[in-house]
């Protein structure tokens, strides 16, 4: 009778006999020799040039944010003296106090938040329904509408500022809620610029959903509204998140339209106009300007944190579309 141990020794390696659950295998995995983590580390070391470029780009992008926060925390005397050191322990919150004590600062913040959220919600709903109609239904002039949507993204905003000013001035006589000095004018103009981009982006997500899925839903008795609400919308939700982020940032950071349309109604001014008060003829208050910029960045960061899980897949889907 053959020796079982000898046959095993001749035909099978010791590592296979030990199995993946043995102490030796666990040690090998812990050292990074095997496993997904070890493979990622090996790929990283094989591309040191790419890693160096990525690190350099990250530093270039992060440095302005770091300098903004550092300048907001510097004492005013150090800023006036031209202190440009990259690090200091002499920090203060005086600049933030000057910003937060501006008259009606909370009202300015709330106005910006209301306008941004209104634009995000309305543009997302309109763009999603329009993208479904342009992708799933055949009708006359559909191609013409797509071309118009594409052209609307090419028009420079600055070229339309003066015509829009006169338009809202005339419309305000009939509908005061969307006239000059009203938040409704800001909401409407941002919708006009956000919806075309959102339609063009969501169109790729809707087109990526197989038509066979809709046919199967119809066979099961689902109507068009039920299919859109229960099946299509969850599938394209990452794209909805992506377009909502772009809409929120463009509206939240808006200065041009807020300065143009909100002329004399101080109670309807937005946060960028509040920061404008620190730009003075004799000397700018750079500490307060940087502190206000930091405060403006916080809601955007919070919004990113809330939607980051869906945002990555949404941007990836947009690239594929």
Order of alpha helices (4+ residues) and beta strands (2+ residues): alpha-alpha-alpha-alpha-alpha-alpha-alpha-alpha-alpha-alpha-alpha-alpha-alpha-alpha-alpha-alpha-alpha
